[in-house]
């Protein structure tokens, strides 16, 4: 099977409310044009397209079909969709190239979180018999996980504030970030709780956005990118959907996915951690040394467009390779409550 590399990445600015957009089309058209221009490709050169989004979030059935308008009616395409973050669409695209069904593939994810109450919408992914009828919102579930970790001595509120402060400082250089700025962890620690022990800075902002990544085979990649980011490991695992059936202070699926993908000795890691304590948990689960640069883009804490943030983490990790700022990088995506599902992509330069 052929090797596969990331050769292009683009993302829309993450904004609190994109009033000018009614669907993903308006967010996707500009970034499709950007990523195609960066690689010199035309739409007809893409052998496989795969999207990640959610009908629950959009509030309409088969919402992804409308987004296909951003691709255009001609030429005919081979297309697929996952009801997941775009990172899982990227996995399907990777498989298509590995198996020889395409030599260039494009994966994209998009979400308009401002269209509804995100904290309640995410309750629909819970166990429909025991949890969903109680309507526990996503922030409250994360607060439960954070409290368990604090009580177990695995992290502290001070360490959580330090994650937020570092992420916001890193995002100053990211024009696509929704939140950024220099602020001390001490000042953040004085702010009120929104769901104890979580404060506003401990939670990713609600925002609208989209991301797109282009993959290419070993034969095509060198001609499309001066320094491709070669995928050397790509795995995803899942834990129980029942919150009472697993230890929320650990993430066995992240450990397993990281081990299978070959995580560990990397220069930089882009972790899809929508809450500050989850970054701490993931660093431990993936065996990342203290010298590893984590979320130089600011990460999900500074822009978390649903169904695009995980794909953006892989794209940002690949960008570190493509721009020569890293020789080996890790991109991570998560889905479900309390880090239930975890995907790890390891990339290298050659």
N, C-alpha and C positions, 0 to 999 in steps of 0.2 A: 504493500500500500504506500502511496506517495506521502511525503512529508507535506505539512501545511503551515502557512505563515500568515500573520496579520500584515496587510500591506496598506490599509487605510482606515482612518477613524475620524468621526466628526460627531458633534453633539449640539443640540439646540441649547440656548441659554435656559437655565432653570429659573422659572419665575413663579411667584405665589399664585397669580391668576392670569391666565392668557385669555383675556376677554376677546381678543381678535380672532381666536380659533374656536371652531365648533367641533373639530375632530382632530385626528392626528395628521391629516393631510397638510395643513398649513405649517406644521412644525417639521414635517418630513421633507417637503419639496426643497427647501434651502440646503439642508444638510446632505440630501442625496446629491445635489449639484456640487456641493463642496467636496465630498469624498470622491466622486467620480472625476472631478477636475484634478484632484491631487494625485490620482493614479493614471490619468490619461485614458480612462475607460469610458465607453458609452454604455447606455442601458442595455443595448443588445449584446454586450460582451459578458453580461452576468448570466452564468449558467443556472443558478439556483438562488431564489429569494426566500427568506424565512423571517417571519415576524413574531414578536412577543407582545401581548397586550391582554386586556381583560374585559369581557363583556359586562361583568359586574361593575367595574369601575366606570365604564362608558355609559352604562344604563340602557344599553340596547343590544339586541341579539345580533351576532355576526358583525360586530362593529369593525373587526379587522378587514372585512371586505371593502368597506368604504375607504380605508386607508390605502388599499391597493390603487386607488385613483392617483396616488402620488407617483406610482410607477408608470402609469399610462396604459392605454388599451392596446398599444402596438409597439414593438413586436410581441407575439405571444410569449409567455414565460412559464417556467416550472416554479411553482410557489407552494409554500406550506406555512403553518401557523402553530404556535404553542400558546396555551393559556397560562403563560409563565413570564417571568422576566426575560428580556431579550437575550440574556446570557445563555438560556437554554435553547433559544433559537440558533444561537451561534454554535452550540454543540451539535445540533442537527445539521447545520451547514458544514461543519467540520467533518462529520461522518460522510456526507455526500461527496466531498472531495476525496477523502481517504479511500472510499470504495470505488472511485473512478467515475461517478455519475456526473461530475462537473469538475471544471478546473478553476473556475472563479465563482465565488458565492458571496452574497451580501445578506447580513443579518441586521435586523433593526428592532427596536423596542420603543414604545411610546405610551404615555399616560397623561390624562388630564384629571389630576386629583381634585382640582378645585370645583369640579362639577357636582360633588356631593360631600357628605361627611365621611372622610377617609377612615376615621377611627371606628365608625360603625360599619362601613363597608367591609373592612378587613375581618370583622367578626363572622362574616359569612363563610370564611375558610375553616372555621373551627368544627370540631366534632358536632354533627347535626343533632345528636341525641342528648348529650350531656352538657356541652359547653355553649353552643350557639344560642339555645333558648334563653340563656342568662345574659346575653349580649355584653360579655366582657370586652371592652375596647382594647385596641392594640397597645396603647400606651400603658394602660393598667396592667396588662399581662407582662410587658417589659419591666414595669416597676416591681412586680412580684419577683421576676428573675433577678433584678438588681438588688433587692432586699435580701434574697437568699444568699447571694454572693457576698454581700457586706457582712451578714451575720456569720458566714463561714470563714471570714477573714481573707477572701480571695481578692478583694479590691475595696477601696474606700471612696467616699464622696469626693475627697480631695484629688485622688487619682483620676476619677471620672471628670472632674473640672479641668484637670491638666490636659486630658485628651481633647476636650472641647476647645480650650485655648490654643493648643497647637494646631488643631484642624483649621480654626478660623484664621490664624496667622498664615498658614500655608495657602489658603484659598485667596489671599490678597492678589496673588499672581495668576489666578484662574478667572478669566473674564466670563466664564459660563456659570460660575458659582452663584448661588442665591444668597448665601450668607458669608460674610468675611469681615476681617478687621482684627486689629491688635487689642487684646484685652487680657488681663491677668486672671489666673485661676482663682486667686483670692477674691477678686471682685465677683466673679461668677458664683462663687460659693455663698455669697450673701443674698442671692436672689431667691424669691419664693418658690416653693414646690408647686408642681402642677399635678403630680401623682407621686407622693413620697415613696422613695428617695429621689425621684427624678425632677429636675428643674427644666425649664424650657431649653436651655443649651445642651441638655443631655439627650434631647430628642431631635431627630432629623426634621427639617422644616417640610411642611406640605407644599408641593410644587408641581407644576406642569413642565413636561420636557420630553425629549426624544434623543436617541443615540443610534449610530449606525457603524458597523464594522465590516470591512471587506477582507475575505480570506482568498488565498490563492495557492495552487499546487506548487510543488518544487520546481516544475518546469516554467511556470508563469511568474512566480513571485519576484525573481531577480530583475525582470524587465519592468515591473510595476512600482518597485520601491527600492531606493538606494541601500537601505538597511532593514530588511524584513525582520519581523519578530516571529521566530519559529516556535511553533507550539510543540513542546516536548512532553507534556503531560496534560491530560484533560479528563477530569472525573467528577461525578456528582453522586451524592449519597443522601439518604433521607432517614430521619428519626421518626418515632411514633407521633401521630397527630394528637394523641391524648396527653395533655399536660401532666396528668397524674401518673403517667406510666414511664416517665423519664426524669433524670436529675437535671433540672434546669440550669445548674451551675456548670454544666459541662456541655460539650457538643460532639458526641461520638461520630456523627455523620461528617463533621468538619475534619476530625482526626483521620477518619478512614479515607475521605476524599483527598486530603492533603498527602497522606502516605502513598496512595495509589498514583497520584499525579507527580510525586517527587518533590514536594514542597520542602522547605528548610533553608538550604544555603542559597538565598537570593539577596540581591542588592536592594530591591525595593518591593513593597507589597501594597497593592490597592485593595483594601478590605471593605466589603459592603456591610458596614456596621451602622445600622440606623440609630443605635443608642450607644452612648459613650462606654458603658460597661461591656458591651458586646465586642468592642475593639480589643479590650483587655483580654476577654475570654478567648477570642479568635487568635490572638498572638500566641497564647499558650497552646491552644489546640493545634495550631499549624507549626509549632516549634520554631517561631521566628526569633532570632537573636536580637539583643538590644541594639545592635548596630544597623539593623534593617530600617531603611526609611519607610515609614508607614503613611500612606495617604498624602503624598506631596501635592495632590490636587485639592486637598481639603476633604475629600471623601464624601460619603453620604450625609454626614452631619452638616455639610454646607450646601447640599443640593441632592435631593432624593426623589427624582421623578419616578413614580411607580412604573415598574415594568421596563425601565430604561436604566436605572441606577446601577444594577449589576453588570449589564453590558458595558456601561461607561467605565466601570472599574477595570474590566479587561482591556478596554480601549486605552485607558490612561496608562495601564501597566505596559501595554504594547508601545505607547508613545515614548515611554522612557527608553525602550530598546531602540526604536526607530530614530530617535534624536541623539543617540549615543550617550545618554546619561546613566545607562545601566547595561550590564552584560547579561543579567538574569533577573527576571521579574515574575511576580505572582499576581494574578487577578482573581478575585473571589466574589461570588454572588450568593445571596441567600434568599429564601422564600419561606412563607409560613410563619407561625408564631414562635417567638423565642428561639430563633435560629434552627428551625425544624429541618430545613433543607439547605444543603450547602454544595456549591460547585467551585472547583479549584482549577485554574488554568495556569500552567507554568510556561513561560516564554523565554527564549534565549536568542542571543545574537550569534552569528557565524562569521 
